[in-house]
Every structure is written in structure tokens, then in C-alpha cells.
């Protein structure tokens, strides 16, 4: 039966376009994301419609603290501006990491290598607390010194497994209880979901799921122990 199924699927695949296979793969990503969250006994405390509403869940809890907000995958700086306008403590620190040359490798059919490039242009944000570190993560993070803080927020918008896994591993010792981690493309079993699931397995850290969009594509976790 399995051999017959393989033959049927192979023949069906020969008739499908690359776009159709991409959509089928996306459907499996959503299924696997739901399965993994359920296996981890992670149910979102709140369902929201968009990323800003997830940001607000965290901002409500940390806006007056000495927050260290680290963003990986800045692009044009929209998320950085949002956080800058809402973190009220003058001692908050907002640092963004990006090559500003686009993805170092292809992500999917719609996002080839170089996608999200700003041609090296760094966003301009009128906030002295904001600083950008231009370059690939493996070039900028090794020499980065974590500033003093009492709350750490990681905004993971790197999309790729390699980039996401590198950041999580490099910052592992700073991801203490109370740390927030936001993922912008979580429903991708080969990339952000894979990186985080391996991180949780390797470190045995425990997290709660503060909130998620309806399709689990955008989520925010908080480490509990």
C-alpha cells in the first residue's frame, strides 16, 4: 500500500506547478505548527489579529522597565519604530540587527536570496535609544556586549532556520526566566519553528505562549523556567 501511495503521489506531483506545491507545503506547515504546540501543551492565552497586538501584550508588561529590545531582521524599521514609540523608560535600549542586503539564502518561492534588501540603507529613527548593527548576524553578534537591563525582548524576524537558530544559540545564556521571544514567521516547520523546537529540546527551557495570531504564524513566548 505504501509503495502504491508513493507512485500515486509521484505521478500527481508531475502534474503540479511549483506554486501549487508551495501552497501544499504551507498547509502542512500550519498542521505541524498546531501539532507541535499541542504536543508541548502550549495554548495561547490570547488570540489576536496581527503582530502589533502581540507587541502590545508584551509592552503592557514591560513599558516602564529597563527593557533591552533586540530585533533580528529589521528591514525598513517598522517594528523598531513601533516599540520605540511605546517603551516609556528613558533607560530602555533598542538594538536592531540586519545586513540590509536581504536574505543570505532563499527562504521560499516568493523570497529568494537578497529579498528584503534595502540596498544597504539603514532606517532613520529619531530616538537616541535606538541603534542598528549592520552586517550578518555571525559578524555582528560575536562582538556584541549585552547592555544592562531588567527585561529582555527578542523580536525574531529573520525567517530562516540558520539565522534564527544562530541567534537563539548565541544568546542562550541571556534568555533567563521572564524573557520574551516573538516570532514573526513561526508556522514554518523548516525554519523558525524548527529552530525554536530544537532550542527548547536542547536547553530544556520552559515557556508559556502569551499570544498568537489565529493561524499561529506570529507568536510570542515568555520563559517561565
C-alpha positions as CSV (number, residue, x, y, z in Angstrom):
1,X,0.0,0.0,0.0
2,X,2.8,2.4,0.9
3,X,4.6,1.8,-2.4
4,X,1.3,2.3,-4.3
5,X,0.7,5.6,-2.5
6,X,4.3,6.7,-3.4
7,X,3.6,6.0,-7.0
8,X,0.3,7.9,-7.0
9,X,1.9,10.9,-5.3
10,X,4.8,11.0,-7.6
11,X,2.6,11.0,-10.6
12,X,0.3,13.6,-9.1
13,X,3.4,15.7,-8.4
14,X,4.5,15.6,-12.0
15,X,1.2,17.5,-12.9
16,X,1.5,20.2,-10.2
17,X,3.1,23.6,-10.6
18,X,5.8,24.9,-8.3
19,X,3.2,27.3,-6.9
20,X,0.8,24.6,-6.0
21,X,3.4,22.5,-4.2
22,X,4.4,25.7,-2.3
23,X,0.8,26.1,-1.2
24,X,0.5,22.4,-0.2
25,X,3.8,22.7,1.8
26,X,2.4,25.8,3.6
27,X,-0.7,23.9,4.5
28,X,1.4,21.2,6.1
29,X,3.4,23.9,7.9
30,X,0.2,25.1,9.6
31,X,-0.7,21.5,10.5
32,X,2.7,20.8,12.0
33,X,2.7,24.0,14.0
34,X,-0.6,23.2,15.6
35,X,0.6,19.6,16.3
36,X,3.9,20.8,17.9
37,X,2.2,23.4,20.1
38,X,-0.3,20.8,21.3
39,X,2.5,18.3,22.0
40,X,4.3,20.9,24.1
41,X,1.0,21.7,25.9
42,X,1.3,25.3,24.7
43,X,-2.0,27.0,24.2
44,X,-2.1,30.8,23.6
45,X,-3.5,32.8,26.5
46,X,-4.9,35.3,23.9
47,X,-5.7,35.1,20.2
48,X,-5.1,38.3,18.2
49,X,-5.3,39.6,14.7
50,X,-1.8,41.0,14.0
51,X,1.8,41.5,15.2
52,X,1.1,44.9,16.8
53,X,-1.5,43.3,19.1
54,X,1.1,40.7,20.1
55,X,3.7,43.5,20.7
56,X,1.1,45.3,22.9
57,X,0.7,42.2,25.1
58,X,4.4,42.5,26.0
59,X,4.5,46.3,26.1
60,X,1.8,46.3,28.7
61,X,4.0,44.3,31.0
62,X,7.4,46.0,30.3
63,X,6.8,49.6,29.1
64,X,8.2,51.2,32.2
65,X,11.1,48.8,32.8
66,X,14.7,48.9,31.7
67,X,13.9,46.9,28.6
68,X,16.5,45.6,26.2
69,X,14.7,45.1,22.9
70,X,16.7,43.2,20.3
71,X,15.3,42.9,16.8
72,X,16.7,40.4,14.3
73,X,15.6,41.3,10.8
74,X,14.9,45.0,10.7
75,X,14.1,45.7,7.0
76,X,12.6,49.2,6.9
77,X,12.3,49.6,10.7
78,X,8.6,49.4,11.1
79,X,8.6,47.2,14.2
80,X,11.5,49.2,15.7
81,X,9.5,52.4,15.3
82,X,6.5,50.8,17.0
83,X,8.5,49.7,20.0
84,X,10.4,53.0,20.2
85,X,7.2,55.0,20.4
86,X,5.8,52.8,23.2
87,X,8.7,52.0,25.5
88,X,8.4,54.8,28.0
89,X,11.5,54.3,30.2
90,X,14.4,56.6,29.0
91,X,16.8,53.8,30.0
92,X,15.3,51.3,27.6
93,X,17.7,50.1,24.8
94,X,16.5,49.2,21.3
95,X,19.1,47.5,19.1
96,X,18.4,46.2,15.6
97,X,20.5,43.6,13.7
98,X,20.3,43.3,9.9
99,X,22.6,43.2,6.9
100,X,20.2,45.4,5.0
101,X,21.2,43.4,2.0
102,X,18.3,40.9,2.1
103,X,18.2,37.3,2.9
104,X,21.5,35.4,2.8
105,X,19.8,32.5,1.2
106,X,16.5,31.7,-0.4
107,X,13.6,31.2,2.0
108,X,10.7,30.2,-0.2
109,X,9.3,30.6,-3.7
110,X,8.4,34.3,-3.0
111,X,11.6,35.1,-1.1
112,X,14.8,34.3,-2.9
113,X,18.3,35.2,-1.8
114,X,18.5,39.0,-1.5
115,X,14.8,39.5,-0.8
116,X,14.1,42.2,1.8
117,X,17.1,44.2,0.7
118,X,17.1,47.9,1.4
119,X,20.3,48.3,-0.7
120,X,22.2,48.9,2.5
121,X,20.1,51.8,3.6
122,X,19.6,51.8,7.4
123,X,16.3,53.2,8.8
124,X,16.3,56.6,10.4
125,X,14.5,56.7,13.7
126,X,14.6,59.8,15.9
127,X,15.3,58.1,19.2
128,X,18.7,58.1,20.9
129,X,17.9,54.8,22.5
130,X,17.9,53.1,19.0
131,X,21.0,51.7,17.4
132,X,21.5,49.4,14.4
133,X,24.2,46.9,13.8
134,X,24.7,46.4,10.1
135,X,26.0,43.0,8.9
136,X,25.3,39.3,9.0
137,X,24.4,38.0,12.5
138,X,27.5,35.9,12.7
139,X,29.6,39.0,12.1
140,X,27.9,41.4,14.5
141,X,26.7,39.2,17.4
142,X,30.1,37.7,18.5
143,X,31.4,41.2,19.4
144,X,28.1,42.5,20.8
145,X,28.0,43.3,24.5
146,X,24.6,42.9,26.2
147,X,23.7,46.2,27.9
148,X,22.4,46.2,31.5
149,X,18.6,45.6,31.6
150,X,15.9,44.0,33.7
151,X,13.7,42.8,30.9
152,X,14.8,41.2,27.6
153,X,12.6,41.1,24.5
154,X,13.8,39.3,21.4
155,X,12.0,40.1,18.1
156,X,12.8,37.2,15.7
157,X,12.0,38.2,12.2
158,X,15.0,36.5,10.4
159,X,12.7,34.0,8.7
160,X,15.5,31.4,8.0
161,X,16.4,28.4,10.2
162,X,20.1,29.1,10.0
163,X,19.7,32.7,11.2
164,X,17.1,32.0,13.9
165,X,19.0,29.1,15.3
166,X,22.2,31.0,15.4
167,X,20.7,33.9,17.4
168,X,19.0,31.7,19.9
169,X,22.1,29.7,20.5
170,X,24.3,32.7,20.8
171,X,22.0,34.5,23.3
172,X,21.1,31.3,25.2
173,X,22.7,32.4,28.5
174,X,20.7,35.7,28.4
175,X,17.3,34.0,27.8
176,X,16.5,33.9,31.5
177,X,13.1,33.4,33.1
178,X,11.0,36.5,32.2
179,X,12.5,36.8,28.7
180,X,10.0,37.4,25.9
181,X,10.6,35.9,22.4
182,X,8.4,37.0,19.4
183,X,8.5,35.0,16.1
184,X,7.1,36.6,13.0
185,X,7.0,33.5,10.8
186,X,6.6,30.8,13.3
187,X,4.4,28.5,11.2
188,X,7.3,27.2,9.1
189,X,8.4,23.7,10.2
190,X,11.7,24.0,8.3
191,X,12.7,27.4,9.6
192,X,11.5,29.4,12.7
193,X,9.5,26.5,14.2
194,X,12.4,24.1,13.7
195,X,14.9,26.5,15.2
196,X,12.8,27.1,18.3
197,X,11.7,23.4,18.8
198,X,15.4,22.3,18.7
199,X,16.3,25.1,21.1
200,X,13.6,24.0,23.6
201,X,14.7,20.4,23.3
202,X,18.4,21.2,23.7
203,X,18.1,23.6,26.6
204,X,15.1,22.1,28.4
205,X,13.8,25.7,29.0
206,X,10.1,26.0,29.6
207,X,8.0,28.7,28.0
208,X,4.4,29.9,28.1
209,X,2.6,31.1,25.0
210,X,1.4,34.6,25.8
211,X,-0.4,35.1,22.5
212,X,-0.7,34.0,18.9
213,X,-2.5,35.1,15.7
214,X,-5.4,33.0,14.5
215,X,-3.1,30.9,12.3
216,X,-0.1,30.7,14.7
217,X,2.1,32.4,12.1
218,X,3.0,35.1,14.7
219,X,3.5,34.1,18.3
220,X,5.1,35.5,21.5
221,X,6.5,33.3,24.2
222,X,7.8,34.1,27.7
223,X,10.3,31.9,29.5
224,X,8.9,30.6,32.8
225,X,11.9,28.4,34.0
